[in-house]
Amino acid sequence: MKPVQKILALVLLALLAASVYGLLRTGQPPGTPVAGKPANGAAAASGQLVDQSHLLTAQRLAKMPTSPEEQPFAQEALRLADHQMDLAYAAAERDAEEHPPALSAQAKEIQGRLKSAEDALDADSALVARLTADALKATGARKDALNEQLILATAHHEEHQDEVDDAKADLERAGGDPKSRIEAMMQEHKASSEVTDALRVNVSTAADETGLIYRFQQWLTLRQKQLLLWQAKQAAESAAALLSARHNEIEAQIDSRKNSSTPANGQANTNQPAANQQAPSKLSHEDSAELLKATKIRAARQKAMSSFDKRMDDQKQLADNYGKWIQLIAGKQKAEAHRALIGVIVILGILLIGVFFDSWLEMLLGRTALDRRQVETLRTVTRVSIQVLAVVLILLVIFGLPRQLGTVLGLAGAGLTVALKDFIVGFLGWFVLMGKNGIRLGDWVEINGVTGEVVELGMFHTVLLETGNWTDSGHPTGRRVTFTNSFAIEGHYFNFSTSGQWLWDELQVVLPAGRDPYPMVDAIQKIVQEATAETAKQAEKEWQGVTRSRDTAHTLTAAPAINVKPVVGGVEIAVRYITRANERYQMRAKLNQAAVDLLGQGFVTPPAAAAEPAAKPAG
């Protein structure tokens, strides 16, 4: 295993160990969840006469997607919050009746104007009633006169009615109309109760879906609900503490009044003058009124204490209900985290298996006795297959199985085909290059007129180290040329490194005029035949195996051919012979040396400089 693979494997093992630890922790029974930010206090909504924040929170929770296990908690929260609102409105109405607001100078002026308008309205009502009765009894001209008076009185009545309505509205805005405030409270309470009665808990069953993304979304939804529940619980606890403090305050006031009115020994206060001590039967009217007022105040405070007790119990039960609901949500959160960690472990397992299998396959192929080209082909194909399979499996773990797999695959395939046409053709061309007649690393090839050695063969592109044209010296130019693998499908290429790749090459000798060329022709032909006899037989055999036409197979020949033709200044002897592409330069050097030796033996005078031959691929 390479160092990079070892480091990657160690990192994956460490992540796998951490995921397993988290899996074990999330598999335990849920404990007390960590509290989120508590609410700073329940503030009354804008424009509401009574704080409805507890009821609005319960309604909001009821409208959220709720599992069947959460339904009892949502219903109980609605019931307790609604009951608490009933008590709060009753207390607010009682307080408005018992403690009317002190009138300002403006309110007093409006109140006087209202009383005058109401008195005028009452007088108009009495006059309209009397005129109506008299008009029913009268006849003739008197009846007509009474009807005219009735029309005028009715107009005055409507005018004074408008004055009364306007004065009431002004008084309400000035804060001096307790009755209107109480009526507004009753209307608000009625509307709130109707909304609560019509509300139904949104019970929904979670879809059985897979995928890390879905798990994260579920966990995030539960987290948001849990934070809202924590805020509601904190608000209920704060409200219960506030109600308890107000209860204790009123209780202390009652005890204080008792202690101030009754001595410790239970006897009447003898320090008061005798003239002021009167028997109960001889109480004055003022004393009776004062005693009645004190009794009413004491009864009102007892009612307030009783209301605070009930509301405090509701808030405590509401906080306890939210606490149990939070425990249930925490358990669901842990379950989602547990399932998500299973997905993470599966991904890490896929990566580890891919790394170990890749290194094991590399070691196994290194021990085989296969050809280098075959080993490289198997290595590339297996590595790409492992990578593609791992990516597909990981994507399935992350996104889950699609519900409509056929439709999704069809749309995705159509879109990818249009958008990634060049990449798809290049990828398919890679499979062609991996085939029997393809190319491998180290091969000498010609692609789109560029020749060179293959130094990189990827899934989408091929890189050549350019060596120039085959008629050149064959040394690398130092340039790396990259081709998209689509040339294997849309274009063509030549591979001069595999069996069956032959080139026709020529040896040219120019004899000066006046010399007999035939001895040189016979000698060169003999040398070329001896040097290329073996390669010619192999070429003919391969050609005969490739062609399917029997007539064509018999006519194919790889024997050398000599062509003699006059040129300016002498005679040109051109010997055309077959050779392997990778042995072309060695064969040409060997034949040139033989020609030089023939010239040295005195067959002919030294030949003139021949033009550089042009190599032609075997047809």
CORPE-V894616 format. One record per residue. N is the residue number from 0. OMEGA is omega in radians with two decimals (999 if undefined). Layout:
BEGIN
n	omega
N	OMEGA
N	OMEGA
END
This chain:
BEGIN
n	omega
0	-3.12
1	3.14
2	3.14
3	3.11
4	3.11
5	3.13
6	3.12
7	3.13
8	3.12
9	3.11
10	3.12
11	3.10
12	3.11
13	3.10
14	3.12
15	3.11
16	3.11
17	3.13
18	3.11
19	3.10
20	3.09
21	3.11
22	3.13
23	-3.14
24	-3.14
25	3.10
26	3.13
27	3.10
28	-3.08
29	3.06
30	3.14
31	-3.10
32	3.12
33	-3.08
34	3.03
35	-3.13
36	3.12
37	3.10
38	-3.11
39	-3.11
40	-3.13
41	3.13
42	3.13
43	3.13
44	-3.08
45	3.08
46	-3.13
47	-3.14
48	3.11
49	-3.14
50	-3.14
51	-3.05
52	-3.14
53	3.13
54	3.13
55	3.09
56	3.11
57	3.10
58	3.12
59	3.11
60	-3.14
61	-3.13
62	3.13
63	3.07
64	-3.03
65	3.10
66	3.11
67	3.12
68	-3.12
69	-3.05
70	3.13
71	3.14
72	3.12
73	3.13
74	3.12
75	3.10
76	3.10
77	-3.10
78	-3.11
79	-3.14
80	3.12
81	3.12
82	3.10
83	3.09
84	3.09
85	3.14
86	-3.13
87	3.12
88	3.11
89	3.12
90	3.13
91	3.12
92	3.13
93	3.14
94	3.12
95	3.11
96	-3.05
97	-3.09
98	3.10
99	-3.10
100	3.10
101	-3.07
102	3.04
103	3.12
104	3.13
105	-3.14
106	3.11
107	3.12
108	3.11
109	3.13
110	3.08
111	3.10
112	3.12
113	-3.13
114	3.12
115	3.13
116	-3.14
117	3.10
118	3.11
119	3.12
120	3.11
121	3.12
122	3.11
123	3.14
124	3.12
125	3.14
126	3.13
127	3.14
128	-3.13
129	3.14
130	3.11
131	3.13
132	3.13
133	-3.13
134	3.12
135	-3.10
136	-3.03
137	3.11
138	3.03
139	-3.07
140	3.13
141	3.14
142	3.13
143	3.13
144	3.12
145	3.13
146	3.11
147	3.10
148	3.14
149	3.12
150	3.13
151	3.14
152	3.12
153	3.11
154	3.09
155	3.14
156	3.13
157	3.14
158	3.14
159	3.08
160	3.08
161	3.10
162	3.11
163	-3.13
164	-3.13
165	3.14
166	3.11
167	3.12
168	3.11
169	-3.14
170	3.12
171	3.11
172	3.13
173	3.11
174	-3.10
175	-3.14
176	-3.13
177	-3.11
178	3.12
179	3.11
180	3.13
181	3.11
182	3.10
183	3.08
184	-3.13
185	3.12
186	3.12
187	3.11
188	3.13
189	3.13
190	3.13
191	3.13
192	3.12
193	3.11
194	-3.13
195	-3.14
196	-3.11
197	-3.07
198	3.07
199	-3.13
200	-3.11
201	-3.13
202	3.13
203	3.10
204	-3.11
205	3.11
206	-3.13
207	-3.13
208	-3.13
209	3.11
210	-3.13
211	-3.14
212	3.11
213	3.12
214	3.13
215	3.11
216	3.11
217	-3.14
218	-3.14
219	3.09
220	3.11
221	3.13
222	3.11
223	3.10
224	3.14
225	3.09
226	3.10
227	3.11
228	3.10
229	3.10
230	3.11
231	3.12
232	3.13
233	3.11
234	3.12
235	3.11
236	3.11
237	3.12
238	3.11
239	3.10
240	3.13
241	3.11
242	3.10
243	3.11
244	3.12
245	3.07
246	-3.14
247	3.13
248	3.13
249	3.12
250	3.11
251	3.10
252	3.12
253	3.13
254	3.14
255	3.12
256	3.10
257	-3.11
258	-3.13
259	-3.10
260	-3.08
261	3.12
262	-3.10
263	-3.11
264	3.09
265	3.13
266	3.11
267	-3.12
268	-3.07
269	3.12
270	3.13
271	3.11
272	-3.10
273	-3.12
274	-3.11
275	3.13
276	-3.10
277	3.08
278	-3.13
279	-3.09
280	-3.10
281	3.12
282	3.10
283	3.13
284	-3.14
285	3.13
286	3.12
287	3.12
288	3.13
289	3.12
290	3.10
291	3.12
292	3.12
293	3.11
294	3.12
295	3.12
296	3.14
297	3.12
298	3.12
299	3.12
300	3.08
301	3.07
302	3.12
303	3.10
304	3.12
305	3.11
306	3.11
307	3.12
308	-3.13
309	-3.14
310	3.11
311	3.09
312	3.10
313	-3.13
314	3.11
315	3.10
316	3.12
317	3.10
318	3.11
319	3.11
320	3.09
321	3.11
322	3.10
323	3.11
324	3.11
325	3.11
326	3.12
327	3.12
328	3.11
329	3.08
330	3.10
331	3.10
332	3.13
333	3.11
334	3.10
335	3.10
336	3.11
337	3.13
338	3.11
339	3.12
340	3.04
341	3.09
342	3.10
343	3.12
344	3.12
345	3.12
346	3.13
347	3.09
348	3.10
349	-3.14
350	3.13
351	3.12
352	3.11
353	3.14
354	-3.11
355	3.14
356	3.12
357	3.13
358	3.12
359	3.13
360	3.09
361	3.11
362	-3.13
363	3.14
364	3.11
365	-3.13
366	-3.11
367	3.14
368	-3.12
369	3.09
370	-3.12
371	-3.13
372	3.12
373	3.12
374	-3.14
375	3.12
376	3.13
377	-3.12
378	-3.12
379	-3.10
380	-3.13
381	-3.14
382	3.14
383	3.13
384	3.12
385	-3.13
386	3.14
387	3.14
388	3.13
389	3.13
390	3.14
391	-3.14
392	3.13
393	3.10
394	3.09
395	3.11
396	-3.09
397	-3.05
398	-3.10
399	3.13
400	3.10
401	-3.13
402	3.13
403	-3.01
404	-3.12
405	3.14
406	-3.13
407	-3.14
408	3.13
409	3.13
410	3.13
411	3.12
412	3.12
413	3.14
414	3.13
415	3.14
416	3.14
417	-3.03
418	-3.04
419	-3.10
420	-3.09
421	3.13
422	-3.14
423	3.12
424	3.10
425	3.12
426	3.08
427	3.06
428	3.08
429	3.09
430	3.08
431	-3.14
432	3.10
433	-3.10
434	-3.07
435	-3.11
436	-3.12
437	-3.13
438	-3.12
439	3.09
440	-3.14
441	3.13
442	2.99
443	-3.02
444	3.00
445	-3.10
446	3.11
447	3.09
448	3.13
449	-3.13
450	3.12
451	-3.12
452	-3.14
453	3.13
454	3.10
455	-3.12
456	-3.12
457	-3.12
458	-3.07
459	-3.10
460	3.10
461	-3.10
462	3.10
463	2.93
464	-2.96
465	3.08
466	3.14
467	-3.13
468	-3.10
469	3.10
470	3.10
471	-3.06
472	3.12
473	3.10
474	-3.14
475	3.10
476	-3.12
477	-3.13
478	3.07
479	-3.08
480	-3.11
481	3.12
482	2.96
483	-3.06
484	3.09
485	3.13
486	3.14
487	-3.13
488	-3.06
489	-3.10
490	3.13
491	3.13
492	3.09
493	3.07
494	-3.09
495	-3.11
496	-3.11
497	3.08
498	-3.13
499	3.10
500	-3.07
501	3.09
502	2.96
503	3.12
504	-3.09
505	3.01
506	-3.06
507	3.10
508	3.13
509	3.10
510	3.12
511	-3.12
512	3.12
513	3.12
514	3.11
515	-3.07
516	-2.96
517	3.07
518	3.12
519	3.11
520	-3.13
521	-3.10
522	-3.13
523	3.13
524	-3.13
525	-3.12
526	-3.11
527	3.13
528	3.13
529	-3.09
530	-3.05
531	-3.08
532	-3.08
533	-3.14
534	3.11
535	3.12
536	3.14
537	3.13
538	3.13
539	-3.13
540	3.14
541	3.13
542	3.13
543	3.11
544	-3.11
545	-3.08
546	3.13
547	3.14
548	-3.12
549	-3.13
550	3.13
551	-3.12
552	-3.14
553	-3.10
554	3.13
555	3.12
556	3.13
557	-3.13
558	3.11
559	3.12
560	-3.13
561	3.14
562	3.14
563	-3.13
564	3.13
565	3.07
566	3.13
567	3.10
568	3.13
569	-3.10
570	3.12
571	3.07
572	-3.14
573	3.12
574	-3.14
575	-3.06
576	-3.13
577	3.10
578	3.07
579	-3.10
580	-3.10
581	3.10
582	-3.02
583	-3.08
584	3.09
585	-3.14
586	-3.14
587	3.12
588	-3.14
589	-3.12
590	3.07
591	3.11
592	3.12
593	3.11
594	3.10
595	3.10
596	3.10
597	3.11
598	3.13
599	3.12
600	3.04
601	3.08
602	-3.10
603	3.02
604	-3.11
605	-3.10
606	3.06
607	-3.12
608	-3.12
609	3.10
610	-3.13
611	-3.11
612	3.10
613	-3.13
614	-3.12
615	3.11
616	3.09
617	-3.10
618	999
END
